[in-house]
Amino acid sequence: MDGSIVQGPGKPASVRLIVDFMCGKLARWLRVLGVDAEYYGETESTKLLKRALNEERTVVTRNTRIPSAYSVEVLLVKSEIPEEQIVQVIKDLHLEHRLAPFTRCNVCNVELNDVEKDDVKEKVPLYVFQTQGRFKMCGSCGRIYWPGTHTRSMKAYIDRILEASNE
């Protein structure tokens, strides 16, 4: 298998993904990039495929023996290295111009909402409240995000990935 979409009903690749247990770090980084990437932590392929079918998601996996009984698209990831996996997904699904970094919750996969600074005063450390001006919150788990120092290193990583995906 060459790492491209190996199954599917012949429609364009979806940007709604379900990433299996073999690619957990990939799921997290796709979320950081703003991709709708549900994580499926169980090992049962049949349940994974049923969920993908019901939710109209493309399965992302390293499992070369995934059953083909369902009409779902399956993207077979070649590499074990997360950075290479991300580049492959971006290229194979043509996501280069559809990424929106830092717009989804890394935990829940829900789109983040802008929130007023005063609304998070009691929910973030005092130093963060005093030094940051923009905040986003997950409407599902309530996790709060802000562009802290960690964001710079994440942006550098994203830039490397995007550069590699344009090669």
Phi and psi in degrees as GROMACS dihedral restraints (atoms count N, CA, C in turn):
[ dihedral_restraints ]
;  ai    aj    ak    al  type     phi  dphi    fc
    3     4     5     6     1  -100.0    20    10
    4     5     6     7     1    -0.3    20    10
    6     7     8     9     1    93.1    20    10
    7     8     9    10     1     7.4    20    10
    9    10    11    12     1   -97.8    20    10
   10    11    12    13     1  -178.9    20    10
   12    13    14    15     1   -64.6    20    10
   13    14    15    16     1   121.3    20    10
   15    16    17    18     1  -101.9    20    10
   16    17    18    19     1   -13.6    20    10
   18    19    20    21     1  -141.7    20    10
   19    20    21    22     1   160.3    20    10
   21    22    23    24     1   153.0    20    10
   22    23    24    25     1   159.1    20    10
   24    25    26    27     1   -80.8    20    10
   25    26    27    28     1    11.8    20    10
   27    28    29    30     1    88.2    20    10
   28    29    30    31     1    13.9    20    10
   30    31    32    33     1   -99.2    20    10
   31    32    33    34     1   165.7    20    10
   33    34    35    36     1   -60.2    20    10
   34    35    36    37     1   151.4    20    10
   36    37    38    39     1   -60.1    20    10
   37    38    39    40     1   138.3    20    10
   39    40    41    42     1   -86.8    20    10
   40    41    42    43     1   153.6    20    10
   42    43    44    45     1  -100.7    20    10
   43    44    45    46     1    12.4    20    10
   45    46    47    48     1  -100.4    20    10
   46    47    48    49     1   110.6    20    10
   48    49    50    51     1  -112.5    20    10
   49    50    51    52     1   155.7    20    10
   51    52    53    54     1  -129.9    20    10
   52    53    54    55     1   118.0    20    10
   54    55    56    57     1  -103.7    20    10
   55    56    57    58     1   127.5    20    10
   57    58    59    60     1   -82.5    20    10
   58    59    60    61     1   177.5    20    10
   60    61    62    63     1   -60.2    20    10
   61    62    63    64     1   -19.6    20    10
   63    64    65    66     1   -75.8    20    10
   64    65    66    67     1   -12.1    20    10
   66    67    68    69     1  -133.2    20    10
   67    68    69    70     1    45.2    20    10
   69    70    71    72     1   -60.2    20    10
   70    71    72    73     1   -44.8    20    10
   72    73    74    75     1   -64.2    20    10
   73    74    75    76     1   -36.2    20    10
   75    76    77    78     1   -59.8    20    10
   76    77    78    79     1   -44.4    20    10
   78    79    80    81     1   -58.3    20    10
   79    80    81    82     1   -45.5    20    10
   81    82    83    84     1   -61.6    20    10
   82    83    84    85     1   -45.7    20    10
   84    85    86    87     1   -70.7    20    10
   85    86    87    88     1   -32.9    20    10
   87    88    89    90     1   -63.1    20    10
   88    89    90    91     1   -38.9    20    10
   90    91    92    93     1   -63.7    20    10
   91    92    93    94     1   -42.7    20    10
   93    94    95    96     1   -57.0    20    10
   94    95    96    97     1   -36.0    20    10
   96    97    98    99     1   -79.1    20    10
   97    98    99   100     1    -3.6    20    10
   99   100   101   102     1    91.8    20    10
  100   101   102   103     1    11.1    20    10
  102   103   104   105     1   -86.9    20    10
  103   104   105   106     1   136.9    20    10
  105   106   107   108     1   -71.7    20    10
  106   107   108   109     1    98.7    20    10
  108   109   110   111     1  -131.2    20    10
  109   110   111   112     1    95.0    20    10
  111   112   113   114     1   -71.9    20    10
  112   113   114   115     1   143.8    20    10
  114   115   116   117     1  -102.7    20    10
  115   116   117   118     1   131.2    20    10
  117   118   119   120     1  -114.8    20    10
  118   119   120   121     1   105.9    20    10
  120   121   122   123     1   -87.9    20    10
  121   122   123   124     1    -3.7    20    10
  123   124   125   126     1   -87.8    20    10
  124   125   126   127     1   162.4    20    10
  126   127   128   129     1   -95.5    20    10
  127   128   129   130     1    -6.4    20    10
  129   130   131   132     1   -76.7    20    10
  130   131   132   133     1   107.5    20    10
  132   133   134   135     1   -65.0    20    10
  133   134   135   136     1   -38.0    20    10
  135   136   137   138     1   -62.3    20    10
  136   137   138   139     1   -44.3    20    10
  138   139   140   141     1   -64.4    20    10
  139   140   141   142     1   -39.6    20    10
  141   142   143   144     1   -59.2    20    10
  142   143   144   145     1   -47.8    20    10
  144   145   146   147     1   -66.3    20    10
  145   146   147   148     1   -38.6    20    10
  147   148   149   150     1   -63.3    20    10
  148   149   150   151     1   -43.6    20    10
  150   151   152   153     1   -64.2    20    10
  151   152   153   154     1   -42.9    20    10
  153   154   155   156     1   -59.4    20    10
  154   155   156   157     1   -42.9    20    10
  156   157   158   159     1   -64.2    20    10
  157   158   159   160     1   -47.5    20    10
  159   160   161   162     1   -63.9    20    10
  160   161   162   163     1   -35.5    20    10
  162   163   164   165     1   -99.3    20    10
  163   164   165   166     1     4.3    20    10
  165   166   167   168     1    52.9    20    10
  166   167   168   169     1    55.5    20    10
  168   169   170   171     1  -116.5    20    10
  169   170   171   172     1   151.4    20    10
  171   172   173   174     1   -87.5    20    10
  172   173   174   175     1   131.0    20    10
  174   175   176   177     1   -80.5    20    10
  175   176   177   178     1   133.5    20    10
  177   178   179   180     1  -117.4    20    10
  178   179   180   181     1   121.8    20    10
  180   181   182   183     1  -153.0    20    10
  181   182   183   184     1   164.9    20    10
  183   184   185   186     1  -106.5    20    10
  184   185   186   187     1    -0.3    20    10
  186   187   188   189     1   -74.4    20    10
  187   188   189   190     1   109.8    20    10
  189   190   191   192     1   -79.0    20    10
  190   191   192   193     1    -9.2    20    10
  192   193   194   195     1  -108.8    20    10
  193   194   195   196     1    26.0    20    10
  195   196   197   198     1   -67.1    20    10
  196   197   198   199     1   134.7    20    10
  198   199   200   201     1   -61.2    20    10
  199   200   201   202     1   148.2    20    10
  201   202   203   204     1  -109.5    20    10
  202   203   204   205     1    23.8    20    10
  204   205   206   207     1   -78.1    20    10
  205   206   207   208     1   -11.6    20    10
  207   208   209   210     1  -111.6    20    10
  208   209   210   211     1   150.9    20    10
  210   211   212   213     1   -87.4    20    10
  211   212   213   214     1    65.7    20    10
  213   214   215   216     1  -123.9    20    10
  214   215   216   217     1   150.1    20    10
  216   217   218   219     1   -79.0    20    10
  217   218   219   220     1   140.6    20    10
  219   220   221   222     1  -129.1    20    10
  220   221   222   223     1   123.9    20    10
  222   223   224   225     1  -102.1    20    10
  223   224   225   226     1   114.9    20    10
  225   226   227   228     1   -88.0    20    10
  226   227   228   229     1   116.1    20    10
  228   229   230   231     1   -84.4    20    10
  229   230   231   232     1   131.3    20    10
  231   232   233   234     1   -84.1    20    10
  232   233   234   235     1   -44.3    20    10
  234   235   236   237     1   -89.1    20    10
  235   236   237   238     1   157.2    20    10
  237   238   239   240     1   -93.4    20    10
  238   239   240   241     1    -8.7    20    10
  240   241   242   243     1   -90.4    20    10
  241   242   243   244     1   119.4    20    10
  243   244   245   246     1   -52.2    20    10
  244   245   246   247     1   -42.9    20    10
  246   247   248   249     1   -60.6    20    10
  247   248   249   250     1   -42.7    20    10
  249   250   251   252     1   -67.9    20    10
  250   251   252   253     1   -34.8    20    10
  252   253   254   255     1   -63.0    20    10
  253   254   255   256     1   -44.9    20    10
  255   256   257   258     1   -61.3    20    10
  256   257   258   259     1   -46.8    20    10
  258   259   260   261     1   -58.7    20    10
  259   260   261   262     1   -44.3    20    10
  261   262   263   264     1   -60.9    20    10
  262   263   264   265     1   -46.6    20    10
  264   265   266   267     1   -61.6    20    10
  265   266   267   268     1   -44.8    20    10
  267   268   269   270     1   -59.3    20    10
  268   269   270   271     1   -46.7    20    10
  270   271   272   273     1   -67.7    20    10
  271   272   273   274     1   -50.9    20    10
  273   274   275   276     1   -64.7    20    10
  274   275   276   277     1   -32.3    20    10
  276   277   278   279     1  -101.3    20    10
  277   278   279   280     1     6.1    20    10
  279   280   281   282     1    54.0    20    10
  280   281   282   283     1    52.2    20    10
  282   283   284   285     1   -96.3    20    10
  283   284   285   286     1     2.3    20    10
  285   286   287   288     1   -48.4    20    10
  286   287   288   289     1   -40.7    20    10
  288   289   290   291     1  -106.3    20    10
  289   290   291   292     1    14.2    20    10
  291   292   293   294     1  -120.3    20    10
  292   293   294   295     1    14.9    20    10
  294   295   296   297     1   -88.4    20    10
  295   296   297   298     1   144.6    20    10
  297   298   299   300     1  -138.6    20    10
  298   299   300   301     1    78.0    20    10
  300   301   302   303     1   -55.3    20    10
  301   302   303   304     1   144.8    20    10
  303   304   305   306     1    64.4    20    10
  304   305   306   307     1    36.3    20    10
  306   307   308   309     1  -117.9    20    10
  307   308   309   310     1    -1.4    20    10
  309   310   311   312     1  -126.8    20    10
  310   311   312   313     1   152.0    20    10
  312   313   314   315     1   -70.9    20    10
  313   314   315   316     1   129.8    20    10
  315   316   317   318     1   -67.8    20    10
  316   317   318   319     1   -22.1    20    10
  318   319   320   321     1   -92.6    20    10
  319   320   321   322     1   -49.7    20    10
  321   322   323   324     1   -99.1    20    10
  322   323   324   325     1   -17.1    20    10
  324   325   326   327     1    72.3    20    10
  325   326   327   328     1    15.8    20    10
  327   328   329   330     1   -92.1    20    10
  328   329   330   331     1   145.5    20    10
  330   331   332   333     1   -63.4    20    10
  331   332   333   334     1   140.5    20    10
  333   334   335   336     1   -84.3    20    10
  334   335   336   337     1   150.3    20    10
  336   337   338   339     1  -112.3    20    10
  337   338   339   340     1   139.9    20    10
  339   340   341   342     1   -66.3    20    10
  340   341   342   343     1   139.5    20    10
  342   343   344   345     1  -130.7    20    10
  343   344   345   346     1   152.6    20    10
  345   346   347   348     1   -68.9    20    10
  346   347   348   349     1   144.5    20    10
  348   349   350   351     1   -55.4    20    10
  349   350   351   352     1   -44.8    20    10
  351   352   353   354     1   -62.2    20    10
  352   353   354   355     1   -25.1    20    10
  354   355   356   357     1   -72.2    20    10
  355   356   357   358     1   -16.4    20    10
  357   358   359   360     1  -111.0    20    10
  358   359   360   361     1     4.5    20    10
  360   361   362   363     1   -50.6    20    10
  361   362   363   364     1   -44.1    20    10
  363   364   365   366     1   -87.8    20    10
  364   365   366   367     1    -0.1    20    10
  366   367   368   369     1  -110.9    20    10
  367   368   369   370     1    -7.3    20    10
  369   370   371   372     1  -125.8    20    10
  370   371   372   373     1   159.2    20    10
  372   373   374   375     1   -59.0    20    10
  373   374   375   376     1   148.8    20    10
  375   376   377   378     1   -55.2    20    10
  376   377   378   379     1   -45.0    20    10
  378   379   380   381     1   -59.6    20    10
  379   380   381   382     1   -41.9    20    10
  381   382   383   384     1   -62.9    20    10
  382   383   384   385     1   -45.1    20    10
  384   385   386   387     1   -60.7    20    10
  385   386   387   388     1   -40.4    20    10
  387   388   389   390     1   -73.8    20    10
  388   389   390   391     1   -28.5    20    10
  390   391   392   393     1  -104.9    20    10
  391   392   393   394     1   -11.7    20    10
  393   394   395   396     1  -112.2    20    10
  394   395   396   397     1   147.9    20    10
  396   397   398   399     1  -112.6    20    10
  397   398   399   400     1   -20.7    20    10
  399   400   401   402     1  -120.3    20    10
  400   401   402   403     1   136.8    20    10
  402   403   404   405     1  -137.5    20    10
  403   404   405   406     1   148.9    20    10
  405   406   407   408     1  -128.6    20    10
  406   407   408   409     1   151.6    20    10
  408   409   410   411     1  -135.2    20    10
  409   410   411   412     1   143.9    20    10
  411   412   413   414     1   -80.0    20    10
  412   413   414   415     1   125.8    20    10
  414   415   416   417     1   -72.7    20    10
  415   416   417   418     1   -12.0    20    10
  417   418   419   420     1   -93.6    20    10
  418   419   420   421     1   -57.4    20    10
  420   421   422   423     1   -99.9    20    10
  421   422   423   424     1   -11.2    20    10
  423   424   425   426     1    81.4    20    10
  424   425   426   427     1     3.7    20    10
  426   427   428   429     1   -62.3    20    10
  427   428   429   430     1   140.6    20    10
  429   430   431   432     1  -111.0    20    10
  430   431   432   433     1   137.9    20    10
  432   433   434   435     1  -121.6    20    10
  433   434   435   436     1   147.7    20    10
  435   436   437   438     1  -150.7    20    10
  436   437   438   439     1   158.2    20    10
  438   439   440   441     1   -80.8    20    10
  439   440   441   442     1    74.3    20    10
  441   442   443   444     1   -84.1    20    10
  442   443   444   445     1  -169.9    20    10
  444   445   446   447     1   -64.1    20    10
  445   446   447   448     1   -30.4    20    10
  447   448   449   450     1   -63.3    20    10
  448   449   450   451     1   -25.9    20    10
  450   451   452   453     1   -65.1    20    10
  451   452   453   454     1   -34.5    20    10
  453   454   455   456     1   -61.5    20    10
  454   455   456   457     1   -45.7    20    10
  456   457   458   459     1   -68.3    20    10
  457   458   459   460     1   -34.9    20    10
  459   460   461   462     1   -66.2    20    10
  460   461   462   463     1   -40.8    20    10
  462   463   464   465     1   -63.0    20    10
  463   464   465   466     1   -40.0    20    10
  465   466   467   468     1   -62.3    20    10
  466   467   468   469     1   -42.1    20    10
  468   469   470   471     1   -62.9    20    10
  469   470   471   472     1   -45.0    20    10
  471   472   473   474     1   -61.4    20    10
  472   473   474   475     1   -43.1    20    10
  474   475   476   477     1   -59.4    20    10
  475   476   477   478     1   -41.5    20    10
  477   478   479   480     1   -62.7    20    10
  478   479   480   481     1   -41.7    20    10
  480   481   482   483     1   -64.2    20    10
  481   482   483   484     1   -46.4    20    10
  483   484   485   486     1   -64.9    20    10
  484   485   486   487     1   -37.7    20    10
  486   487   488   489     1   -63.0    20    10
  487   488   489   490     1   -44.7    20    10
  489   490   491   492     1   -65.7    20    10
  490   491   492   493     1   -33.6    20    10
  492   493   494   495     1   -75.1    20    10
  493   494   495   496     1   -15.7    20    10
  495   496   497   498     1   -92.7    20    10
  496   497   498   499     1    -2.8    20    10
